[in-house]
Amino acid sequence: MRTDLEWQGPKLSWDHFRILLTVRGETRKNFYYDMCIKYKWSKEELKQKIKDMYYEDIIYPK
């Protein structure tokens, strides 16, 4: 997951990383990782976005 950014140090909590470990696919994980940082999602927001399939809604709009 985003090894190119590791040198900057973690920008998310351990709880965020634990949640991200449940996400399948590197592209999807990186999407949620970037969105967490950009929009300062809490761990609860991240869980909800994953549950609501936010990635799929953005990538494959109806």
KETIDO-281699 format. One record per atom (N, C-alpha, C): atom name; x, y, z; residue number from 0. Coordinates in pm, whole numbers, always signed. Layout:
REM residues N
<site atom="CA" X="X" Y="Y" Z="Z" seq="NUM"/>
...
END
This chain:
REM residues 62
<site atom="N" X="+83" Y="-118" Z="+0" seq="0"/>
<site atom="CA" X="+0" Y="+0" Z="+0" seq="0"/>
<site atom="C" X="+88" Y="+125" Z="+0" seq="0"/>
<site atom="N" X="+84" Y="+204" Z="-100" seq="1"/>
<site atom="CA" X="+151" Y="+333" Z="-115" seq="1"/>
<site atom="C" X="+293" Y="+335" Z="-60" seq="1"/>
<site atom="N" X="+376" Y="+243" Z="-102" seq="2"/>
<site atom="CA" X="+514" Y="+239" Z="-53" seq="2"/>
<site atom="C" X="+591" Y="+363" Z="-93" seq="2"/>
<site atom="N" X="+548" Y="+432" Z="-199" seq="3"/>
<site atom="CA" X="+617" Y="+553" Z="-242" seq="3"/>
<site atom="C" X="+599" Y="+668" Z="-142" seq="3"/>
<site atom="N" X="+504" Y="+656" Z="-50" seq="4"/>
<site atom="CA" X="+479" Y="+762" Z="+46" seq="4"/>
<site atom="C" X="+528" Y="+729" Z="+186" seq="4"/>
<site atom="N" X="+578" Y="+609" Z="+206" seq="5"/>
<site atom="CA" X="+615" Y="+567" Z="+340" seq="5"/>
<site atom="C" X="+723" Y="+655" Z="+403" seq="5"/>
<site atom="N" X="+813" Y="+706" Z="+324" seq="6"/>
<site atom="CA" X="+923" Y="+786" Z="+378" seq="6"/>
<site atom="C" X="+873" Y="+913" Z="+447" seq="6"/>
<site atom="N" X="+754" Y="+958" Z="+414" seq="7"/>
<site atom="CA" X="+699" Y="+1079" Z="+474" seq="7"/>
<site atom="C" X="+643" Y="+1051" Z="+614" seq="7"/>
<site atom="N" X="+635" Y="+927" Z="+650" seq="8"/>
<site atom="CA" X="+579" Y="+890" Z="+778" seq="8"/>
<site atom="C" X="+429" Y="+868" Z="+764" seq="8"/>
<site atom="N" X="+372" Y="+797" Z="+858" seq="9"/>
<site atom="CA" X="+229" Y="+767" Z="+850" seq="9"/>
<site atom="C" X="+145" Y="+893" Z="+867" seq="9"/>
<site atom="N" X="+44" Y="+906" Z="+785" seq="10"/>
<site atom="CA" X="-46" Y="+1020" Z="+793" seq="10"/>
<site atom="C" X="-181" Y="+978" Z="+849" seq="10"/>
<site atom="N" X="-196" Y="+848" Z="+873" seq="11"/>
<site atom="CA" X="-320" Y="+794" Z="+926" seq="11"/>
<site atom="C" X="-293" Y="+718" Z="+1054" seq="11"/>
<site atom="N" X="-398" Y="+697" Z="+1131" seq="12"/>
<site atom="CA" X="-384" Y="+621" Z="+1256" seq="12"/>
<site atom="C" X="-372" Y="+472" Z="+1226" seq="12"/>
<site atom="N" X="-329" Y="+399" Z="+1328" seq="13"/>
<site atom="CA" X="-323" Y="+253" Z="+1313" seq="13"/>
<site atom="C" X="-461" Y="+197" Z="+1284" seq="13"/>
<site atom="N" X="-563" Y="+256" Z="+1342" seq="14"/>
<site atom="CA" X="-700" Y="+210" Z="+1316" seq="14"/>
<site atom="C" X="-735" Y="+223" Z="+1168" seq="14"/>
<site atom="N" X="-695" Y="+333" Z="+1107" seq="15"/>
<site atom="CA" X="-718" Y="+351" Z="+963" seq="15"/>
<site atom="C" X="-650" Y="+239" Z="+884" seq="15"/>
<site atom="N" X="-524" Y="+210" Z="+919" seq="16"/>
<site atom="CA" X="-450" Y="+107" Z="+847" seq="16"/>
<site atom="C" X="-513" Y="-31" Z="+867" seq="16"/>
<site atom="N" X="-561" Y="-57" Z="+987" seq="17"/>
<site atom="CA" X="-627" Y="-186" Z="+1012" seq="17"/>
<site atom="C" X="-752" Y="-200" Z="+926" seq="17"/>
<site atom="N" X="-827" Y="-92" Z="+911" seq="18"/>
<site atom="CA" X="-947" Y="-94" Z="+827" seq="18"/>
<site atom="C" X="-907" Y="-112" Z="+681" seq="18"/>
<site atom="N" X="-804" Y="-41" Z="+637" seq="19"/>
<site atom="CA" X="-760" Y="-51" Z="+498" seq="19"/>
<site atom="C" X="-710" Y="-191" Z="+463" seq="19"/>
<site atom="N" X="-660" Y="-265" Z="+561" seq="20"/>
<site atom="CA" X="-615" Y="-402" Z="+535" seq="20"/>
<site atom="C" X="-730" Y="-493" Z="+494" seq="20"/>
<site atom="N" X="-853" Y="-454" Z="+525" seq="21"/>
<site atom="CA" X="-969" Y="-536" Z="+489" seq="21"/>
<site atom="C" X="-1016" Y="-510" Z="+345" seq="21"/>
<site atom="N" X="-963" Y="-407" Z="+282" seq="22"/>
<site atom="CA" X="-1004" Y="-369" Z="+146" seq="22"/>
<site atom="C" X="-928" Y="-454" Z="+46" seq="22"/>
<site atom="N" X="-1000" Y="-512" Z="-49" seq="23"/>
<site atom="CA" X="-937" Y="-595" Z="-153" seq="23"/>
<site atom="C" X="-889" Y="-508" Z="-268" seq="23"/>
<site atom="N" X="-770" Y="-538" Z="-317" seq="24"/>
<site atom="CA" X="-717" Y="-468" Z="-433" seq="24"/>
<site atom="C" X="-634" Y="-346" Z="-397" seq="24"/>
<site atom="N" X="-515" Y="-341" Z="-452" seq="25"/>
<site atom="CA" X="-424" Y="-229" Z="-422" seq="25"/>
<site atom="C" X="-478" Y="-95" Z="-472" seq="25"/>
<site atom="N" X="-540" Y="-94" Z="-588" seq="26"/>
<site atom="CA" X="-594" Y="+31" Z="-642" seq="26"/>
<site atom="C" X="-702" Y="+86" Z="-549" seq="26"/>
<site atom="N" X="-788" Y="-1" Z="-504" seq="27"/>
<site atom="CA" X="-896" Y="+40" Z="-413" seq="27"/>
<site atom="C" X="-838" Y="+87" Z="-279" seq="27"/>
<site atom="N" X="-741" Y="+14" Z="-226" seq="28"/>
<site atom="CA" X="-677" Y="+55" Z="-100" seq="28"/>
<site atom="C" X="-614" Y="+192" Z="-114" seq="28"/>
<site atom="N" X="-541" Y="+212" Z="-222" seq="29"/>
<site atom="CA" X="-475" Y="+340" Z="-244" seq="29"/>
<site atom="C" X="-576" Y="+453" Z="-258" seq="29"/>
<site atom="N" X="-689" Y="+426" Z="-323" seq="30"/>
<site atom="CA" X="-795" Y="+525" Z="-336" seq="30"/>
<site atom="C" X="-844" Y="+569" Z="-198" seq="30"/>
<site atom="N" X="-878" Y="+472" Z="-113" seq="31"/>
<site atom="CA" X="-928" Y="+504" Z="+21" seq="31"/>
<site atom="C" X="-820" Y="+571" Z="+106" seq="31"/>
<site atom="N" X="-697" Y="+527" Z="+91" seq="32"/>
<site atom="CA" X="-586" Y="+589" Z="+163" seq="32"/>
<site atom="C" X="-575" Y="+737" Z="+127" seq="32"/>
<site atom="N" X="-573" Y="+764" Z="-4" seq="33"/>
<site atom="CA" X="-562" Y="+903" Z="-51" seq="33"/>
<site atom="C" X="-680" Y="+988" Z="-7" seq="33"/>
<site atom="N" X="-800" Y="+931" Z="-13" seq="34"/>
<site atom="CA" X="-920" Y="+1006" Z="+26" seq="34"/>
<site atom="C" X="-920" Y="+1036" Z="+176" seq="34"/>
<site atom="N" X="-873" Y="+943" Z="+256" seq="35"/>
<site atom="CA" X="-862" Y="+966" Z="+400" seq="35"/>
<site atom="C" X="-773" Y="+1085" Z="+431" seq="35"/>
<site atom="N" X="-662" Y="+1092" Z="+362" seq="36"/>
<site atom="CA" X="-569" Y="+1202" Z="+385" seq="36"/>
<site atom="C" X="-625" Y="+1333" Z="+331" seq="36"/>
<site atom="N" X="-675" Y="+1330" Z="+209" seq="37"/>
<site atom="CA" X="-725" Y="+1452" Z="+146" seq="37"/>
<site atom="C" X="-842" Y="+1514" Z="+221" seq="37"/>
<site atom="N" X="-937" Y="+1428" Z="+263" seq="38"/>
<site atom="CA" X="-1059" Y="+1478" Z="+326" seq="38"/>
<site atom="C" X="-1063" Y="+1458" Z="+477" seq="38"/>
<site atom="N" X="-951" Y="+1409" Z="+533" seq="39"/>
<site atom="CA" X="-938" Y="+1391" Z="+678" seq="39"/>
<site atom="C" X="-1053" Y="+1308" Z="+736" seq="39"/>
<site atom="N" X="-1079" Y="+1194" Z="+670" seq="40"/>
<site atom="CA" X="-1184" Y="+1105" Z="+717" seq="40"/>
<site atom="C" X="-1146" Y="+1043" Z="+851" seq="40"/>
<site atom="N" X="-1242" Y="+1035" Z="+939" seq="41"/>
<site atom="CA" X="-1224" Y="+961" Z="+1063" seq="41"/>
<site atom="C" X="-1231" Y="+812" Z="+1031" seq="41"/>
<site atom="N" X="-1196" Y="+729" Z="+1127" seq="42"/>
<site atom="CA" X="-1204" Y="+585" Z="+1101" seq="42"/>
<site atom="C" X="-1349" Y="+542" Z="+1079" seq="42"/>
<site atom="N" X="-1443" Y="+608" Z="+1146" seq="43"/>
<site atom="CA" X="-1585" Y="+577" Z="+1126" seq="43"/>
<site atom="C" X="-1630" Y="+615" Z="+985" seq="43"/>
<site atom="N" X="-1583" Y="+730" Z="+938" seq="44"/>
<site atom="CA" X="-1617" Y="+772" Z="+801" seq="44"/>
<site atom="C" X="-1559" Y="+674" Z="+699" seq="44"/>
<site atom="N" X="-1436" Y="+631" Z="+722" seq="45"/>
<site atom="CA" X="-1373" Y="+535" Z="+631" seq="45"/>
<site atom="C" X="-1452" Y="+405" Z="+627" seq="45"/>
<site atom="N" X="-1489" Y="+353" Z="+743" seq="46"/>
<site atom="CA" X="-1569" Y="+230" Z="+748" seq="46"/>
<site atom="C" X="-1698" Y="+246" Z="+669" seq="46"/>
<site atom="N" X="-1764" Y="+359" Z="+688" seq="47"/>
<site atom="CA" X="-1892" Y="+383" Z="+620" seq="47"/>
<site atom="C" X="-1873" Y="+394" Z="+469" seq="47"/>
<site atom="N" X="-1769" Y="+463" Z="+426" seq="48"/>
<site atom="CA" X="-1743" Y="+479" Z="+282" seq="48"/>
<site atom="C" X="-1715" Y="+342" Z="+218" seq="48"/>
<site atom="N" X="-1641" Y="+257" Z="+288" seq="49"/>
<site atom="CA" X="-1614" Y="+123" Z="+235" seq="49"/>
<site atom="C" X="-1744" Y="+43" Z="+229" seq="49"/>
<site atom="N" X="-1822" Y="+50" Z="+336" seq="50"/>
<site atom="CA" X="-1950" Y="-22" Z="+341" seq="50"/>
<site atom="C" X="-2044" Y="+24" Z="+229" seq="50"/>
<site atom="N" X="-2045" Y="+154" Z="+204" seq="51"/>
<site atom="CA" X="-2133" Y="+212" Z="+101" seq="51"/>
<site atom="C" X="-2077" Y="+198" Z="-40" seq="51"/>
<site atom="N" X="-1958" Y="+136" Z="-51" seq="52"/>
<site atom="CA" X="-1892" Y="+114" Z="-181" seq="52"/>
<site atom="C" X="-1867" Y="+247" Z="-253" seq="52"/>
<site atom="N" X="-1814" Y="+344" Z="-181" seq="53"/>
<site atom="CA" X="-1785" Y="+477" Z="-234" seq="53"/>
<site atom="C" X="-1693" Y="+471" Z="-356" seq="53"/>
<site atom="N" X="-1593" Y="+385" Z="-350" seq="54"/>
<site atom="CA" X="-1498" Y="+369" Z="-462" seq="54"/>
<site atom="C" X="-1574" Y="+334" Z="-591" seq="54"/>
<site atom="N" X="-1661" Y="+236" Z="-581" seq="55"/>
<site atom="CA" X="-1736" Y="+193" Z="-698" seq="55"/>
<site atom="C" X="-1828" Y="+304" Z="-750" seq="55"/>
<site atom="N" X="-1886" Y="+382" Z="-660" seq="56"/>
<site atom="CA" X="-1973" Y="+492" Z="-701" seq="56"/>
<site atom="C" X="-1895" Y="+599" Z="-778" seq="56"/>
<site atom="N" X="-1771" Y="+623" Z="-738" seq="57"/>
<site atom="CA" X="-1689" Y="+725" Z="-803" seq="57"/>
<site atom="C" X="-1633" Y="+673" Z="-936" seq="57"/>
<site atom="N" X="-1583" Y="+551" Z="-936" seq="58"/>
<site atom="CA" X="-1519" Y="+495" Z="-1053" seq="58"/>
<site atom="C" X="-1622" Y="+451" Z="-1160" seq="58"/>
<site atom="N" X="-1733" Y="+397" Z="-1112" seq="59"/>
<site atom="CA" X="-1837" Y="+348" Z="-1204" seq="59"/>
<site atom="C" X="-1971" Y="+416" Z="-1175" seq="59"/>
<site atom="N" X="-1982" Y="+546" Z="-1204" seq="60"/>
<site atom="CA" X="-2108" Y="+616" Z="-1175" seq="60"/>
<site atom="C" X="-2224" Y="+558" Z="-1257" seq="60"/>
<site atom="N" X="-2341" Y="+570" Z="-1199" seq="61"/>
<site atom="CA" X="-2461" Y="+515" Z="-1266" seq="61"/>
<site atom="C" X="-2515" Y="+609" Z="-1370" seq="61"/>
END
